[in-house]
Amino acid sequence: MTADTRPTVVIQTQRMGDLILTYPLLLWLGRTRPGQPVTVVAEPTFAGPLSRVSPAARYLPLAQGGSLIGQDCSLVVNLSIRPEAARLAGELAAETKCGPVTDASGVTRVHGDWQLYRASLVGNNRHNRFHWAELNALDAVPLPVVVATRWPEPRHGESGRVKVGLFVGASQPEKRPGAAFFAALARELIRRGLTPVLLGGPAEVELGAAVAHLVKAPIANLCGRLGLGALALLGQELALLVTPDTGPMHLAAWTGWRVLNLSIGPVNAWETGPYQPGHYVLTPRLSCRGCWACAAGTPACQGLFDPTRVAYVAARLARGEDKRLVGARLPGCRLWRSDRDARGLYRLLPLDQPGSPEARETLGELWKGVFGWLFGAWDAAPARNAVAGLVREQPRLAASLGRGLAVLGAALSQGVRDGDVPDVAFMNRFAPHVRPLAGFVERVLQNGDGSRAARLRCLSLLEQVASLGPWS
């Protein structure tokens, strides 16, 4: 039997962190499609400097993606939201396509249930518990391959390592603390016998200088002085990186440099936290945490992280004293460890005082079980058990969810009669705990132009979810 040597193409033209979260997919493609070369269409600004730490792949800029047209590809996975990327995906000849694809008539549709689910999370990710790295892959890679991967633990702090990196930047100002916070954190680390090192790219030169000035003590400021390759090498010498949700955070986690992620602003650590096990995440104790976009002018979560408490956590991690953080009380925030759940997928394990799980965490696990079942990743048992747990622990919430499903069913039935394609307001008609399914239904209908087949599929999905009850 002749080996399949047709190429696989992955299109990821977003930011640095998005590219690094594509690396697990590239790794899994190499394992599941041996002999099929992988070409990644990506931004050369990131792809070139990071090629040394990337799984085996050939990188092309989007402007040269047309050179792939005419080849017989085995698979095309488009992970980009750029219209040019969807057009390229449509122009390539491939047996299977995943993600946004624009056809010859200019119509864009999302291929693959997992990619369509990911699209439904835009402005609707409160209860999502699937990590981006896994959503990138699950349409193209069998789940057993994903869960069988064993990631090495990040390097633990040692007595000889006293340097702690502080990455001061982020893609948006609301995703990071300010200069005063980092200066106070640096002073606290110095007081604890550690050596902080300020890190950042060219965009953080001014911020790094402001932090260094406020520290009022000698401090290494490398903002704007290191390329990505040099940053990865420096990480091999430092005990810890304290960072907002940034591309360098994902680079650190991928290369085994332990991370303490300050999850601030419109980010969801369940989606874009450090993916490999053994890293740590601080989240604010706010009901709005994990938002898509902040509704307030200045995010309240930026002021909840106390530099002294963050320094305490960082010092424990830098010295390899992780176990002493279990049960730690950290007013204003929660501490989590990146881990794997019973199915082998990403989870955040809370390390603070034990107690009853929050309603949002219970709902997150419920919807995770539901969508994994609906998409064929596992059987109905996890979803059914999650519903039973919700009924037992949160009976009023369970009853409300049951009523919300009934309202969604009525709206779908009316839509079948009217034949309208819902706009983005459809999902927002429902309570937040119903929106995961309402948002996916909205996307299915839009993706199928409101066709009868799309509406019947939505009604079938709703019937399956309703069958998981009784809801009260």
Secondary structure, DSSP 8 states (H G I E B T S, - for coil): -------EEEEE-S-HHHHHTTHHHHHHHHHHSTT--EEEEE-HHHHHHHTTTS-S-EEE-GGGGGGGTTSEEEEEEE----HHHHHHHHHSEEEEEEEEEE-TTS-EEEESHHHHHHHHTTT--TT----HHHHTTTTTS-HHHHHH----------TT--EEEEE---SSGGGS--HHHHHHHHHHHHHTT-EEEEE--GGGHHHHHHHHHHH-S--EE-TTT--HHHHHHHHTT-SEEEE-S-HHHHHHHHTT--EEEE--SS--HHHHS--STT-EEEEES-TT-S-SS-SSSS-GGGGS--HHHHHHHHHHHHTT-GGGGTT---TTEEEEEEEE-TTS-EEEEE-SS--S--HHHHHHHHHHHHHHHHTTSS-SHHHHHHHHHHHHH-HHHHHHHHHHHHHHHHHHHHHHHH-----TTTGGGS-TTTHHHHHHHHHHHHHTTT-HHHHHHHHHHHHHHHTT----
